[in-house]
Structure formats: C-alpha cells, structure tokens
Amino acid sequence: MKTEKAYTKEQLANANQTMAFLAALPEDRRLMAIMVTNAFIAGMEAQERMIAQRMRKEGAKDGR
C-alpha cells in the first residue's frame, strides 16, 4: 500500500512548471520528454532510497 506524501510549496511549484513545459511541447516530442522526465525522477527516488539504506547501515555499525 502506498503512503501519502506531503509536498512543499516549492516542490508543487516545480511540478507545475514541469507540467507547463511538457504541455507546451509539440505533441510529437512530448512523449520522449515525458519518458526522460520520468527516468530522471525515478533516478532521484532511487538515490534517496540508497542514501537512506546507507544511513541505516552506518547507524547499525555505530550501535544507533
């Protein structure tokens, strides 16, 4: 089950800017831009998970 995530005003503004940019693209280029955007976001999320995992491992080593 997916949990709800609260977004900051800055994150929401960035999302709105991204959506406006994508909507302004010619339709024949929009799909590729959306695919690249999704890949970028997935990479950022993976990095966040990797950092969290590393922090947990380092905390376990330190006895935290």
C-alpha atoms as a printed R data frame, in Angstrom:
   type eleno elety resid chain resno      x      y       z
1  ATOM     1    CA   MET     A     1  0.000  0.000   0.000
2  ATOM     2    CA   LYS     A     2  1.376  3.382  -0.991
3  ATOM     3    CA   THR     A     3  1.587  6.067   1.670
4  ATOM     4    CA   GLU     A     4  0.563  9.678   1.139
5  ATOM     5    CA   LYS     A     5  3.404 12.146   0.766
6  ATOM     6    CA   ALA     A     6  3.240 15.812   1.663
7  ATOM     7    CA   TYR     A     7  4.908 18.147  -0.817
8  ATOM     8    CA   THR     A     8  6.394 21.554  -0.113
9  ATOM     9    CA   LYS     A     9  5.209 24.674  -1.916
10 ATOM    10    CA   GLU     A    10  8.496 24.698  -3.836
11 ATOM    11    CA   GLN     A    11  8.027 21.091  -4.974
12 ATOM    12    CA   LEU     A    12  4.481 21.824  -6.130
13 ATOM    13    CA   ALA     A    13  5.666 24.920  -7.999
14 ATOM    14    CA   ASN     A    14  8.385 22.860  -9.692
15 ATOM    15    CA   ALA     A    15  5.837 20.222 -10.662
16 ATOM    16    CA   ASN     A    16  3.566 22.892 -12.139
17 ATOM    17    CA   GLN     A    17  6.464 24.353 -14.129
18 ATOM    18    CA   THR     A    18  7.405 20.911 -15.420
19 ATOM    19    CA   MET     A    19  3.831 20.159 -16.469
20 ATOM    20    CA   ALA     A    20  3.514 23.540 -18.214
21 ATOM    21    CA   PHE     A    21  6.788 22.895 -20.062
22 ATOM    22    CA   LEU     A    22  5.676 19.443 -21.168
23 ATOM    23    CA   ALA     A    23  2.258 20.714 -22.263
24 ATOM    24    CA   ALA     A    24  3.909 23.416 -24.403
25 ATOM    25    CA   LEU     A    25  5.980 20.914 -26.365
26 ATOM    26    CA   PRO     A    26  4.847 19.787 -29.800
27 ATOM    27    CA   GLU     A    27  2.855 16.595 -29.471
28 ATOM    28    CA   ASP     A    28  5.371 14.566 -31.484
29 ATOM    29    CA   ARG     A    29  8.126 15.412 -28.969
30 ATOM    30    CA   ARG     A    30  6.088 15.269 -25.791
31 ATOM    31    CA   LEU     A    31  6.259 11.517 -25.238
32 ATOM    32    CA   MET     A    32 10.065 11.435 -25.324
33 ATOM    33    CA   ALA     A    33 10.281 14.394 -22.929
34 ATOM    34    CA   ILE     A    34  7.866 12.694 -20.535
35 ATOM    35    CA   MET     A    35  9.909  9.478 -20.676
36 ATOM    36    CA   VAL     A    36 13.125 11.373 -19.902
37 ATOM    37    CA   THR     A    37 11.414 13.263 -17.075
38 ATOM    38    CA   ASN     A    38 10.085 10.024 -15.561
39 ATOM    39    CA   ALA     A    39 13.534  8.418 -15.781
40 ATOM    40    CA   PHE     A    40 15.101 11.422 -14.048
41 ATOM    41    CA   ILE     A    41 12.539 11.330 -11.234
42 ATOM    42    CA   ALA     A    42 12.978  7.562 -10.817
43 ATOM    43    CA   GLY     A    43 16.732  8.081 -10.530
44 ATOM    44    CA   MET     A    44 16.271 10.716  -7.844
45 ATOM    45    CA   GLU     A    45 13.946  8.413  -5.902
46 ATOM    46    CA   ALA     A    46 16.432  5.531  -6.187
47 ATOM    47    CA   GLN     A    47 19.219  7.768  -4.924
48 ATOM    48    CA   GLU     A    48 17.067  8.781  -1.955
49 ATOM    49    CA   ARG     A    49 16.444  5.113  -1.084
50 ATOM    50    CA   MET     A    50 20.145  4.265  -1.424
51 ATOM    51    CA   ILE     A    51 21.152  7.119   0.884
52 ATOM    52    CA   ALA     A    52 18.539  6.065   3.448
53 ATOM    53    CA   GLN     A    53 19.788  2.483   3.304
54 ATOM    54    CA   ARG     A    54 23.403  3.608   3.727
55 ATOM    55    CA   MET     A    55 22.435  5.750   6.714
56 ATOM    56    CA   ARG     A    56 20.660  2.777   8.330
57 ATOM    57    CA   LYS     A    57 23.719  0.564   7.787
58 ATOM    58    CA   GLU     A    58 26.070  3.182   9.221
59 ATOM    59    CA   GLY     A    59 23.754  3.640  12.199
60 ATOM    60    CA   ALA     A    60 23.741 -0.116  12.802
61 ATOM    61    CA   LYS     A    61 27.546 -0.202  12.749
62 ATOM    62    CA   ASP     A    62 27.705  2.628  15.276
63 ATOM    63    CA   GLY     A    63 25.158  0.934  17.531
64 ATOM    64    CA   ARG     A    64 22.477  3.560  16.982
